[in-house]
Amino acid sequence: IMKWVEQIILRSSSESLQELDIDSVIALANMNRTPRPNHIKVYKHGSLETDLSVFLCWATEQQEPLGSPVARHISQQLSNFGLVNSSWWIETLDVA
């Protein structure tokens, strides 16, 4: 099993970010889709109030080089609120 993470970064205006209901975006993206990520985490940038990052954590046989359907849906929805950048990362070390 491979552990990997998809990161989706949104850079928006403060007005756009106030209109964003991230819980609904994630719920719709995750609905009726398999496989589903093990965890979904959302972070706001520490000093830039207009930056938001979504992490989809996976444990699957292989990663999705073009992005998972869940990540593609979230990216598409977030693009309505600003600039979106996506990437994926394979876990190489887990220090407990």
PyRosetta script that sets phi, psi and omega in degrees:
from pyrosetta import init, pose_from_sequence

init()
pose = pose_from_sequence("IMKWVEQIILRSSSESLQELDIDSVIALANMNRTPRPNHIKVYKHGSLETDLSVFLCWATEQQEPLGSPVARHISQQLSNFGLVNSSWWIETLDVA")
pose.set_psi(1, 133.4)
pose.set_omega(1, 179.4)
pose.set_phi(2, -102.2)
pose.set_psi(2, 132.5)
pose.set_omega(2, 174.2)
pose.set_phi(3, -98.0)
pose.set_psi(3, 131.4)
pose.set_omega(3, -179.2)
pose.set_phi(4, -151.7)
pose.set_psi(4, 163.3)
pose.set_omega(4, -177.2)
pose.set_phi(5, -136.4)
pose.set_psi(5, 141.6)
pose.set_omega(5, 171.7)
pose.set_phi(6, -105.6)
pose.set_psi(6, 136.3)
pose.set_omega(6, 178.1)
pose.set_phi(7, -118.3)
pose.set_psi(7, 129.1)
pose.set_omega(7, 176.9)
pose.set_phi(8, -120.2)
pose.set_psi(8, 121.1)
pose.set_omega(8, -178.6)
pose.set_phi(9, -110.9)
pose.set_psi(9, 130.2)
pose.set_omega(9, 175.8)
pose.set_phi(10, -112.9)
pose.set_psi(10, 128.0)
pose.set_omega(10, 170.5)
pose.set_phi(11, -115.1)
pose.set_psi(11, 116.5)
pose.set_omega(11, -174.4)
pose.set_phi(12, -131.2)
pose.set_psi(12, 178.5)
pose.set_omega(12, 171.0)
pose.set_phi(13, -85.3)
pose.set_psi(13, 160.3)
pose.set_omega(13, -179.1)
pose.set_phi(14, -63.3)
pose.set_psi(14, -32.4)
pose.set_omega(14, 179.1)
pose.set_phi(15, -67.2)
pose.set_psi(15, -43.7)
pose.set_omega(15, -179.5)
pose.set_phi(16, -63.5)
pose.set_psi(16, -42.5)
pose.set_omega(16, -177.4)
pose.set_phi(17, -64.9)
pose.set_psi(17, -32.5)
pose.set_omega(17, 177.6)
pose.set_phi(18, -66.8)
pose.set_psi(18, -28.2)
pose.set_omega(18, 179.9)
pose.set_phi(19, -82.9)
pose.set_psi(19, -14.9)
pose.set_omega(19, -174.7)
pose.set_phi(20, -76.9)
pose.set_psi(20, 127.0)
pose.set_omega(20, 172.2)
pose.set_phi(21, -106.1)
pose.set_psi(21, 86.1)
pose.set_omega(21, -173.4)
pose.set_phi(22, -62.8)
pose.set_psi(22, -32.8)
pose.set_omega(22, 178.9)
pose.set_phi(23, -60.6)
pose.set_psi(23, -42.4)
pose.set_omega(23, 179.9)
pose.set_phi(24, -68.5)
pose.set_psi(24, -39.7)
pose.set_omega(24, 179.1)
pose.set_phi(25, -59.9)
pose.set_psi(25, -46.3)
pose.set_omega(25, -178.8)
pose.set_phi(26, -69.1)
pose.set_psi(26, -41.6)
pose.set_omega(26, 179.7)
pose.set_phi(27, -60.7)
pose.set_psi(27, -44.1)
pose.set_omega(27, 179.1)
pose.set_phi(28, -66.2)
pose.set_psi(28, -38.2)
pose.set_omega(28, -179.1)
pose.set_phi(29, -67.5)
pose.set_psi(29, -34.3)
pose.set_omega(29, -174.4)
pose.set_phi(30, -87.2)
pose.set_psi(30, -14.5)
pose.set_omega(30, -175.0)
pose.set_phi(31, -67.8)
pose.set_psi(31, 131.1)
pose.set_omega(31, 174.3)
pose.set_phi(32, 55.2)
pose.set_psi(32, 29.7)
pose.set_omega(32, 178.4)
pose.set_phi(33, -116.2)
pose.set_psi(33, 137.7)
pose.set_omega(33, 172.3)
pose.set_phi(34, -134.4)
pose.set_psi(34, 140.7)
pose.set_omega(34, -3.3)
pose.set_phi(35, -75.0)
pose.set_psi(35, 164.1)
pose.set_omega(35, 175.9)
pose.set_phi(36, -108.8)
pose.set_psi(36, 150.9)
pose.set_omega(36, 177.2)
pose.set_phi(37, -65.4)
pose.set_psi(37, 151.5)
pose.set_omega(37, 176.8)
pose.set_phi(38, -66.3)
pose.set_psi(38, -39.6)
pose.set_omega(38, -179.1)
pose.set_phi(39, -143.0)
pose.set_psi(39, 148.1)
pose.set_omega(39, 169.6)
pose.set_phi(40, -126.8)
pose.set_psi(40, 126.6)
pose.set_omega(40, -179.7)
pose.set_phi(41, -126.1)
pose.set_psi(41, 142.1)
pose.set_omega(41, 179.2)
pose.set_phi(42, -122.2)
pose.set_psi(42, 131.5)
pose.set_omega(42, 179.4)
pose.set_phi(43, -125.8)
pose.set_psi(43, 145.6)
pose.set_omega(43, 168.7)
pose.set_phi(44, -102.4)
pose.set_psi(44, 144.6)
pose.set_omega(44, 179.6)
pose.set_phi(45, -61.3)
pose.set_psi(45, 143.8)
pose.set_omega(45, -177.8)
pose.set_phi(46, -65.1)
pose.set_psi(46, -32.0)
pose.set_omega(46, -177.7)
pose.set_phi(47, -124.3)
pose.set_psi(47, -13.5)
pose.set_omega(47, 177.7)
pose.set_phi(48, -109.3)
pose.set_psi(48, 104.9)
pose.set_omega(48, -175.9)
pose.set_phi(49, -65.3)
pose.set_psi(49, -15.3)
pose.set_omega(49, -176.3)
pose.set_phi(50, -94.5)
pose.set_psi(50, -0.2)
pose.set_omega(50, -179.9)
pose.set_phi(51, -104.1)
pose.set_psi(51, 136.1)
pose.set_omega(51, -178.9)
pose.set_phi(52, -135.0)
pose.set_psi(52, 140.8)
pose.set_omega(52, 179.3)
pose.set_phi(53, -129.8)
pose.set_psi(53, 132.6)
pose.set_omega(53, 178.7)
pose.set_phi(54, -113.7)
pose.set_psi(54, 129.8)
pose.set_omega(54, 178.2)
pose.set_phi(55, -115.1)
pose.set_psi(55, 126.4)
pose.set_omega(55, 174.9)
pose.set_phi(56, -108.6)
pose.set_psi(56, 116.2)
pose.set_omega(56, -176.3)
pose.set_phi(57, -100.8)
pose.set_psi(57, 127.9)
pose.set_omega(57, -173.8)
pose.set_phi(58, -123.9)
pose.set_psi(58, 155.8)
pose.set_omega(58, 168.1)
pose.set_phi(59, -140.4)
pose.set_psi(59, 97.0)
pose.set_omega(59, -175.0)
pose.set_phi(60, -135.6)
pose.set_psi(60, 174.2)
pose.set_omega(60, 178.3)
pose.set_phi(61, -66.0)
pose.set_psi(61, -34.2)
pose.set_omega(61, 177.5)
pose.set_phi(62, -152.5)
pose.set_psi(62, 158.4)
pose.set_omega(62, 179.1)
pose.set_phi(63, -80.9)
pose.set_psi(63, 168.3)
pose.set_omega(63, 177.4)
pose.set_phi(64, -102.5)
pose.set_psi(64, 99.9)
pose.set_omega(64, -175.6)
pose.set_phi(65, -58.6)
pose.set_psi(65, -28.7)
pose.set_omega(65, 179.0)
pose.set_phi(66, -97.2)
pose.set_psi(66, 7.3)
pose.set_omega(66, -178.2)
pose.set_phi(67, 92.2)
pose.set_psi(67, 146.6)
pose.set_omega(67, 179.5)
pose.set_phi(68, -73.0)
pose.set_psi(68, 158.0)
pose.set_omega(68, 174.7)
pose.set_phi(69, -56.9)
pose.set_psi(69, -36.3)
pose.set_omega(69, 178.6)
pose.set_phi(70, -62.9)
pose.set_psi(70, -48.2)
pose.set_omega(70, -179.5)
pose.set_phi(71, -65.0)
pose.set_psi(71, -39.8)
pose.set_omega(71, 178.9)
pose.set_phi(72, -63.0)
pose.set_psi(72, -39.4)
pose.set_omega(72, 179.0)
pose.set_phi(73, -66.8)
pose.set_psi(73, -45.6)
pose.set_omega(73, 179.1)
pose.set_phi(74, -61.2)
pose.set_psi(74, -44.9)
pose.set_omega(74, 180.0)
pose.set_phi(75, -60.2)
pose.set_psi(75, -43.4)
pose.set_omega(75, 179.9)
pose.set_phi(76, -62.1)
pose.set_psi(76, -44.0)
pose.set_omega(76, 179.9)
pose.set_phi(77, -67.2)
pose.set_psi(77, -41.0)
pose.set_omega(77, -179.1)
pose.set_phi(78, -68.5)
pose.set_psi(78, -25.8)
pose.set_omega(78, -179.5)
pose.set_phi(79, -63.9)
pose.set_psi(79, -16.6)
pose.set_omega(79, 174.7)
pose.set_phi(80, -71.8)
pose.set_psi(80, -13.0)
pose.set_omega(80, -175.2)
pose.set_phi(81, -113.3)
pose.set_psi(81, -1.9)
pose.set_omega(81, 179.4)
pose.set_phi(82, 157.0)
pose.set_psi(82, -160.2)
pose.set_omega(82, -179.1)
pose.set_phi(83, -82.2)
pose.set_psi(83, 134.7)
pose.set_omega(83, -177.6)
pose.set_phi(84, -121.3)
pose.set_psi(84, 136.5)
pose.set_omega(84, 175.1)
pose.set_phi(85, -129.1)
pose.set_psi(85, 135.7)
pose.set_omega(85, -178.7)
pose.set_phi(86, -125.9)
pose.set_psi(86, 147.9)
pose.set_omega(86, 173.9)
pose.set_phi(87, -154.9)
pose.set_psi(87, 164.6)
pose.set_omega(87, 176.0)
pose.set_phi(88, -133.8)
pose.set_psi(88, 150.4)
pose.set_omega(88, -172.7)
pose.set_phi(89, -135.0)
pose.set_psi(89, 137.7)
pose.set_omega(89, 176.7)
pose.set_phi(90, -96.7)
pose.set_psi(90, 131.7)
pose.set_omega(90, 179.6)
pose.set_phi(91, -70.0)
pose.set_psi(91, 130.8)
pose.set_omega(91, 177.9)
pose.set_phi(92, -116.5)
pose.set_psi(92, -17.1)
pose.set_omega(92, -178.1)
pose.set_phi(93, -152.0)
pose.set_psi(93, 134.7)
pose.set_omega(93, 177.5)
pose.set_phi(94, -128.4)
pose.set_psi(94, 103.2)
pose.set_omega(94, -179.3)
pose.set_phi(95, -99.6)
pose.set_psi(95, 119.7)
pose.set_omega(95, -178.1)
pose.set_phi(96, -93.6)
pose.dump_pdb("model.pdb")
